[in-house]
Amino acid sequence: MNHRETLSYLAQKGNEVQTMHLGLHRTQAMMRALKNPEADYPSIHIAGTNGKGSVAAFLESILRHAGWTTGLYTSPHLVRVEERIRVNGRQISPRSFAALATRVRITEETLLKKRLLDRPLTTFEFLTSCAFLHFSRMEIDLAVIEVGLGGRLDATNVIQPLVSVITNVSLDHQNYLGPTLKMIAEEKAGIIKQNVPVISACRTVTARRLIRKRAKAVKAPLLEACRSCTIRIRKKYARGCAFDIRTPKRRYRNLRVNLAGDYQTRNAALALLAVEALDSYPIGIGPIRRGLARTRWLGRLDEYNGPRRTLLDGAHNPEAAKSLRDFLIQTKEKEIHFVFGAMRDKDIRKIGAALFPLASGIHLTPHVNTRTSDPAEVARLHKRFRPLIRIYPDMVAALRGAWKECSSSGLVVVTGSLYLVGDLLPYIQKAASQGGARGGDIFNPDYS
């Protein structure tokens, strides 16, 4: 397959959440047929409801700046599927991705013919197989692997990591993981392996109890960040902050992250605790400083100076929406216009309840993902905000409408879904590269 054919093949598999079939047996069969590439390098495994992508990015950056050859597998992507698979910070090339996908597809078809697979691979299983095979071929030193959904039955859970990390647990994906926090925590705790250290940032009693129970059952040394780690923010910047962290092993002074939001210091602390657990990979303070400071993670409190100041944040569940709300309150924004589009299987009522009281305008839009919510239905769920709501036929029209209504001192916030953020990111980047407002036509820039 060439690159175009590869993308077409993935599209035929369908939306990776809607077509999801949780279970490890298909990925295990693929790994055996591909000669177990996932066993050719050590890994760090990261699960959680929010923050796992940022923790993965911090970890990979620290390891890379320490001189190790790194692999990073994350999901979902924002603009290009190749973003998910990176070696030493560089995403896989379209040509290499197509070659890998061809190998995985041939293997998949062979196993289907032999009835060693009960059904075709899901999109996520297919991409996971590509990532593990790529990392093996590139002979990396360490892989940082982010769980796709849940943990216990997620395709990535075929690995045997050096360290497991669970960022937090809150309600999300209840259709797939179960309706209660207890059930979701059990799924996340499923990445904890026999005798493998686990770092947890869970703050709720229910989740902590489940993770402690699982860790004890498999004799996995457990370190809880909220109990073993203290953080003091020294200074805040427009994007990021300087801070001190004390861990059970040492004290780190005046570290810096260039990702906005106080919660990123907690994500950085998780990355540090995971690094400290890697006894066979000693890392000095220099790579830690550089790795944290140079971490970039698009689409999370990610601001651009375009026609209007525009902030992108993929808050897609109530906890993430509350974090975004807290950030906007802390920064004392006086005028906020939300460009909002969410998946219909999300708790849109609670997400809106967290964000919309801050709004000067609410610009509702569908997006191209097949799981998109109907903007009219979102409006019906938030009737008390109806005077502020505008409904648009597409996301670019919503963005232009928000830019037009927003004053020069206001802020436009694109949120509700990482898919919406990814779809609009190229438009916003191009508008920002054009130098911001330049007369009356700036609200209709050429995005061709």
Residue pairs with C-beta under 8 A, 6 or more apart in sequence:
1 9
1 98
1 101
1 102
1 105
2 98
3 94
3 95
3 97
3 98
5 98
6 97
6 98
6 101
6 102
7 81
9 101
9 105
10 81
10 101
10 123
10 126
10 127
13 19
13 120
13 121
13 122
13 123
13 126
14 123
14 370
15 123
15 369
15 370
15 371
16 75
16 76
16 122
16 123
16 124
16 127
16 148
17 149
17 173
17 176
17 343
17 345
17 371
18 370
18 371
19 122
19 123
20 122
20 124
20 149
20 176
21 119
21 122
22 149
22 150
22 153
22 154
22 176
23 153
24 153
24 155
24 157
24 158
25 118
26 117
26 118
26 119
26 121
26 122
26 125
26 155
27 121
27 125
27 128
27 129
27 155
27 158
28 158
29 111
29 116
29 117
30 104
30 107
30 108
30 111
30 117
30 121
30 125
30 129
31 37
31 38
31 129
31 132
31 158
33 107
33 110
33 111
33 116
34 103
34 104
34 107
34 129
34 132
34 133
37 132
37 133
37 135
37 136
37 137
38 132
38 136
38 158
38 159
39 160
40 135
40 136
40 139
41 71
41 135
41 136
41 139
41 140
41 141
41 142
41 143
42 141
42 142
42 143
42 161
42 162
43 142
43 143
43 144
43 145
43 159
43 160
43 161
43 162
44 59
44 142
44 143
44 144
44 145
44 161
44 162
44 163
44 164
44 165
44 274
44 278
45 145
45 147
45 156
45 157
45 159
45 161
45 163
45 164
45 165
45 191
46 52
46 55
46 56
46 59
46 144
46 145
46 146
46 147
46 164
46 165
46 166
46 167
47 147
47 150
47 151
47 154
47 164
47 165
47 166
47 167
47 188
47 191
48 55
48 147
48 165
48 166
48 167
48 168
48 169
48 188
48 201
49 167
49 168
49 169
49 170
49 171
49 172
49 184
49 188
49 317
49 319
50 167
50 168
50 170
50 172
50 317
50 319
50 320
50 323
51 167
51 168
51 201
51 263
51 266
51 267
51 270
52 146
52 147
52 165
52 167
53 74
53 146
53 297
53 300
54 259
54 264
54 267
54 295
54 297
54 300
55 165
55 167
55 267
55 270
55 271
55 274
56 72
56 74
56 144
56 145
56 146
57 72
57 74
57 295
57 296
57 297
58 257
58 267
58 268
58 270
58 271
58 291
58 292
58 295
59 144
59 271
59 274
59 275
60 70
60 72
60 86
60 89
60 144
61 89
61 291
61 292
61 294
61 295
62 271
62 275
62 283
62 287
62 288
62 291
62 292
63 70
63 141
63 142
63 144
63 275
63 281
63 283
63 287
63 291
64 70
64 88
64 89
64 291
65 286
65 287
65 288
65 290
65 291
65 294
66 281
66 283
66 284
66 287
66 291
67 287
68 141
68 142
68 281
69 87
69 88
69 138
69 139
69 140
69 141
69 142
70 86
70 87
70 88
70 89
70 140
70 141
70 142
70 143
70 144
71 85
71 86
71 87
71 131
71 134
71 135
71 138
71 140
71 142
71 143
71 144
72 85
72 86
72 87
72 89
72 143
72 144
73 84
73 85
73 86
73 128
73 131
73 132
73 135
73 143
73 144
73 145
73 146
73 156
74 83
74 84
74 146
75 84
75 124
75 127
75 146
75 148
76 84
76 418
76 419
76 422
77 83
77 84
77 422
78 298
78 299
78 418
78 421
78 422
78 425
79 422
79 425
79 426
80 91
81 97
81 127
82 91
82 92
82 93
82 94
82 97
83 91
84 91
84 127
84 131
85 91
85 92
85 97
85 127
85 130
85 131
85 134
86 92
87 134
87 135
87 138
87 140
92 100
92 134
96 134
97 130
100 130
100 133
100 134
101 126
101 130
103 133
104 121
104 126
104 129
104 130
104 133
105 126
107 129
108 117
108 120
108 121
108 126
108 129
111 117
112 120
121 129
122 155
124 148
124 149
124 155
125 155
128 148
128 155
128 156
131 145
132 159
135 143
142 281
143 159
145 156
145 159
145 161
146 156
147 154
147 156
147 157
147 188
147 191
148 154
148 155
148 156
149 173
149 176
149 177
150 173
150 176
150 177
150 184
150 187
150 188
150 190
151 157
151 166
151 187
151 188
151 189
151 190
151 191
152 186
152 187
152 188
152 189
152 190
152 191
153 187
153 190
154 191
157 190
157 191
160 193
160 196
161 191
161 193
161 196
162 196
162 197
162 277
162 278
162 280
163 196
163 197
163 198
163 199
163 274
163 277
163 278
164 191
164 192
164 193
164 196
164 197
164 198
164 199
164 220
165 198
165 199
165 200
165 270
165 274
166 188
166 189
166 191
166 192
166 198
166 199
166 200
166 201
166 202
166 211
167 201
167 267
167 270
168 201
168 202
168 203
168 207
168 319
169 181
169 184
169 185
169 188
169 202
169 204
169 207
170 181
170 184
170 204
170 317
170 318
170 319
171 181
171 184
171 317
171 318
171 319
171 347
172 184
172 316
172 317
172 319
172 346
173 184
173 345
174 184
175 345
177 183
177 184
177 187
178 184
178 186
178 187
181 204
181 206
181 207
182 206
182 210
185 202
185 206
185 207
185 210
185 211
186 210
186 214
188 207
188 211
189 210
189 211
189 213
189 214
189 215
190 214
192 198
192 211
192 214
192 215
192 218
192 220
193 218
193 220
194 218
194 219
194 220
195 218
195 219
195 220
195 221
196 218
196 220
197 220
197 221
197 222
197 223
197 277
198 211
198 215
198 220
198 221
198 222
198 223
199 223
199 225
199 270
199 273
199 274
199 277
200 208
200 211
200 222
200 223
200 224
200 225
201 224
201 225
201 226
201 266
201 270
202 208
202 211
202 224
203 226
208 224
211 222
212 222
214 220
215 221
215 222
216 222
223 248
223 273
223 277
225 266
225 269
225 270
225 273
228 247
228 248
228 273
229 245
229 246
229 247
229 248
229 269
229 273
230 245
230 246
231 243
231 244
231 245
231 265
231 266
231 269
232 243
232 244
232 245
233 241
233 242
233 243
233 262
233 265
234 241
234 242
234 243
234 244
234 254
235 241
235 242
236 262
237 258
238 260
238 303
239 258
239 259
239 260
239 303
240 256
240 257
240 258
240 259
240 260
240 264
241 256
241 257
241 262
241 264
241 265
242 254
242 255
242 256
243 254
243 255
243 256
243 257
243 265
243 268
244 251
244 252
244 253
244 254
244 255
245 251
245 252
245 255
245 265
245 268
245 269
245 272
246 252
247 269
247 272
247 273
247 276
248 276
249 276
250 276
252 272
252 285
252 288
255 268
255 288
255 289
255 292
255 293
256 289
256 292
256 293
257 264
257 265
257 268
257 292
257 293
257 295
258 293
258 294
258 295
258 296
259 295
259 296
259 297
259 300
259 301
260 300
260 301
260 302
260 303
260 327
261 300
261 301
261 323
261 327
262 326
262 327
262 330
263 323
268 292
271 292
272 288
275 281
275 283
275 288
298 312
298 425
299 312
299 313
299 314
299 418
299 421
299 422
299 425
300 312
300 313
300 314
301 311
301 313
301 324
301 327
302 311
302 312
302 313
302 421
303 309
303 310
303 311
303 312
304 310
304 311
304 312
304 428
304 429
304 431
304 432
305 432
305 436
306 403
306 428
306 431
306 432
306 434
306 436
307 403
307 431
307 436
307 437
307 442
307 443
307 445
308 402
308 403
308 406
308 408
308 410
308 411
308 412
308 437
309 410
309 411
309 412
310 403
310 411
310 412
310 413
310 414
310 428
310 432
311 411
311 412
311 413
311 414
312 413
312 414
312 415
312 421
312 424
312 425
312 428
313 320
313 324
313 413
313 414
313 415
313 421
314 320
314 415
314 417
314 418
314 420
314 421
315 321
315 323
315 324
315 351
315 355
315 415
315 416
316 342
316 343
316 346
316 351
316 416
316 417
316 418
317 346
317 347
317 351
318 347
318 350
318 351
318 354
321 350
321 351
321 354
321 355
321 415
322 354
324 354
324 355
324 413
324 415
325 354
325 355
325 358
328 336
328 358
328 411
328 413
329 358
333 358
333 410
333 411
334 409
334 410
335 360
335 406
335 407
335 409
335 410
335 411
336 358
336 359
336 360
336 410
336 411
336 412
336 413
337 359
337 360
337 361
337 362
337 363
337 402
337 405
337 406
337 410
337 411
337 412
337 413
338 355
338 356
338 359
338 361
338 362
338 363
338 402
338 412
338 413
338 414
338 415
339 363
339 365
339 395
339 398
339 399
339 402
339 412
339 413
339 414
339 415
339 420
339 424
340 352
340 355
340 362
340 363
340 364
340 365
340 378
340 415
340 416
341 364
341 365
341 366
341 367
341 372
341 373
341 375
341 395
341 398
341 416
341 417
341 420
342 348
342 351
342 372
342 373
342 378
342 416
342 417
342 420
343 369
343 371
343 372
343 373
343 417
343 419
344 371
344 372
344 373
344 374
344 377
345 371
346 373
346 417
348 373
348 378
348 381
348 416
349 381
349 382
351 416
352 378
352 381
352 382
352 385
353 382
355 415
356 362
356 382
356 385
356 388
359 385
359 388
360 388
360 405
360 406
360 410
361 388
361 390
361 402
361 405
361 406
362 382
362 385
362 388
362 389
362 390
363 390
363 392
363 398
363 399
363 401
363 402
363 405
364 375
364 378
364 379
364 389
364 390
364 391
364 392
364 398
365 375
365 391
365 392
365 394
365 395
365 397
365 398
365 420
366 372
366 373
366 374
366 375
366 393
366 394
366 395
367 395
367 417
367 419
367 420
367 423
368 395
368 419
368 423
369 417
369 419
375 391
375 392
376 391
379 386
379 389
379 391
382 389
390 398
390 401
390 405
392 398
392 401
395 420
395 423
395 424
396 424
396 427
396 447
399 412
399 414
399 424
399 427
399 428
400 443
400 444
402 412
403 412
403 442
403 443
404 443
406 412
408 437
414 420
414 421
414 424
414 428
415 421
426 447
427 445
427 447
430 445
430 447
431 442
431 445
434 442
434 445
436 442
